[in-house]
């Protein structure tokens, strides 16, 4: 029983000491053909995909479901980068 308590204490201490995962977002450019339409958007992505390279397939898949083609992942950022991008993204702010 003492080993169990020590292991439980260690587990709890490790969880409490770990930093909270920050939200991750990406801004991107996309297009749709016939007729040609372009948009700039912002979407939330999983923390595991929080790099431009890792975000690209995640974003491309979500956009493809709505008929859009990903042109470029511009950047990835945390919640502090949302406000400056809200107006530019318009209807495509956190839409997908």
N, C-alpha and C positions, 0 to 999 in steps of 0.2 A: 504494500500500500504506500509506503513512503516514496518508492520510485515513481509510482503513478502520480502522486502529488507533485513531485519535483518535475516530472515531464509536463504535467498540465501547467504548472507555474511557468516553466520555460516557454511553452507554446503561447500562453497568454501574453507574457512579457514581450515575446518576439512580435506578435501581432500588434500590440500597442505601440511598440517602438518603430514599426515600419511606417514610412511616410505614406500618406494617402495618395492614391493615384490621381493625377490631374486629368481633367477632361482633355480630350484631344479633338481638334477640328482641322479641316483642310479647306482651302479655297481652290477653285478649279475653273477651267473654261471647258465648255462643251458645245456641240453642234448637233443639228438635226437637218437632214436634207429633204428636198421636195416639199415646200420651198426651203431654201437655206435659212436656218434660224441659229443664232448664237446666244449663249448666255454665260454669265459669270455667276457662280454660286458658292455657298459655304455649307458644309455638312459636318456633322459629328461623326467621328470614326472611332473604332476600338483602339484602346491604348496600345495594343500589340501592333497596330498598323500606323504608329505615330512617326512615320518618316515619309518623305515624298515617294520613295520607291515602294514601300510597303502599302501606302495608301492608294496608289494607282489602281491595282486590281479590285480593291474594295469599292472605290468610287465608280470605276468603269462598270462593274456589275450592277450597282444600284441604278446608275443612269440608263444602262441598257434595258432594264425592266420597263422604263418609261419611254424608250425609243430614242434616247440621246446617246451620242458618241463622245467619250472623253477626249479632249484635245490636249489638256495639260493640267497637271497638279501644280499650282502656283507655289503653295507653301503649306506647312503644317504649323499649328500654334495651339496655345492653351486658351483658356476662357478669357484671358485679358485681351486677346486679339479680336474678340467678337464685335465689340462696339464700333471700332473703326471700319469694319467691313459690312455692317448691316445695311447701310444706304446703298452701297454699290451692288450688293447682291439682290436687293429688292425682293421680288416674289420667290427667288431661289435661295433665300436665307433660311437654312435649316429645313428645306423642303424635302430632301431625300434622305 
